[in-house]
Amino acid sequence: MSNKVKLIMLAFLMIPIVSCKEDFLERTPTDAISAADALASVENMQLVLNGVHRGLYSQSQTVFPGGNTARANNHYWVPLGDNLVGTLIHTANANNLSWRSAMQWNEHTIQTSLTTELMWYHRYNIILHANLLINGIASSGFTETAALNEILGQAYTYRAYAYLELVQHYGRGYLIGNPSSDPGVPLLFSSESPFTSEPRSTVQEIYDQVEADLNAAITAFENGTGRSGSGAASKAQLNINVAHGLKARWALSKGDWSTAAASAVAARDGFPLLNESAWLSGFATNTLSEVIWGSHVIEAETTFFRSYFYLASNTFNGSQIRNNPKAADRRLVDAIPATDYRGQVFLPDAPNSNTSAANGEGGWANNTNPLYTTEAEFDDAIAAIKGEYGLVSGHNTHPYMHFKLKQANPGTIDPDDVIYMRSSEMYLIEAEAKLMMNDLAGAKDALAPLASARDTAWDADAFATEDSFMDHLKFQWRLEMWGEGFGYKNHIRWDEGVDHAANGGSGASEVLYQQSYQIDRPSINDDWIFKIPQSEINANPNLGSSDQN
């Protein structure tokens, strides 16, 4: 593909790998596997796969040459989806890890930024490792076993995941473009040098490859062993539910509604919805009943001030959060019924304690909330929030701040899991798919288990038309999946822009948000498409300046 990708292929020599025993994700890494040995046995193939699991959340320089400590892969990429569209609102000017720059659309729109470069190379790193396993198994001559099929299923699923991520960021949205001609990303099937440079395949060709890989994964998993182990670590392994879940996402994003609905039902099988106490517990662990897939972050490889919770959780003891507590769109929060317990994680009346707040209303002297008539009341409210949620003295509070994402040990820098897929998402996918097939009754039935579990007064009869139910379904997406990174892809699928000023305003500061305060919808604004890394264009002879998005 390119010289740059050749360098990435060396990465699997460097990923720390541990035993394939049940506790492989819970131990300090002690070994690395060589290229010569990677395909020597089923056990060694498992070691390669374990390294890919770990690579999802490790700092990028530990995964491939040329990485950077400022990005810890999915710790950054997951919340980025909500940072880009203003779901995760910044309340002050902190810019650690370029998180403010990403919010202002000054990262993914620049071809030399770390965000555009490292996402590209991380996803291709996954593809190269998947290719290594897929090609190696095909040529190994090993007898087919359940264990071998389990490895093969995960390899195909990883490749599908990486290509879907790439095409949804570096290509035009399937539903708003012309996928048969829109440029996607290069397809790469090599697993050893010399690599063949490739031009960009079309969006359609990438989507076709994702479908083929997911179908192959499901077939392999049907003949596999199933996940090994139990608890949070086991859910770091991919399985047939993950493959079905990715197929549901793939189908929804391309308008294959019937496949999306059926795959969503299959994906959530065996992963019951959270009860109220579990939903309010903080989303810090894979052990939650409805988590289908997530990275189990082991303490030995914590990313400290590079983590998802450092960027997004108001309990983390880091400057990005202490100085810049993250808030939710007040239009969303104000619309939550009193009977919906999800509203408890947002604090619309939290005092604005930050004298550097972007809205200029921080500190008692600038208080605008009539609930606080004295400075003592103002200070007492701040102290109560800190006490309840485990904040340290340096943490600031802000109206509409959230506590949906909470560390297991608040007020620390301890690592927590990164959740990628929950069964709640699958209920939302099924409902949206059925609505798009003009099946309003079926869409209501699909959403009912989720919506009624969260809101005791939820009434399907309140939505008499498809348009009114679609508006409500979008509300459910935004509330249920808040902070979990779905905003960017949802906006593209729905062809919705960003408008922090509309309908009374989101609460974001126009001075802080600058060009990202109002953004035209994706179908008329190519800035929604990530720039291809300039270093890739420089290295790949089949890509030129005309290929840049």
Secondary structure, 3 states (H helix, E strand, C coil): CCHHHHHHHHHHHCCCECCCCCCCCCCCCCECCCCCCCCCCHHHHHHHHHHHHHHCCCCHHHCCCCCCCCCCCHHHHHHHHHHCCCCCECCCCCCHHHHHHHHCCCCCCCCCCHHHHHHHHHHHHHHHHHHHHHHHHHHHCCCCCHHHHHHHHHHHHHHHHHHHHHHHHHCCCHHHCCCCCCECCCCCCCCCCCCCCCCCCEHHHHHHHHHHHHHHHHHHHHCCCCCCCCHHHHCCCCCHHHHHHHHHHHHHHHCCHHHHHHHHHHHCCCCCCCCHHHHCCCCCCCCCCCEEEEECCCHHHCCHHHCHHHHHCCCCCCHHHHCCCCECCHHHHHCCCCCEHHHHHEECCCCCCCCCCCCCCCCHHHCCCCCCCCHHHHHHHHHHHHHHHCCCCCCCCCCCEECCCCCCCCCCCCCCCEEEEEHHHHHHHHHHHHHHCCCHHHHHHHHHHHHHHHECCCCHHHCCCHHHHHHHHHHHHHHHCCCCCCHHHHHHHHCCCEECCHHHCCCCCHHHHHHHCEECCHHHCHHHCCCCCHHHHHHCCCCCHHHCC
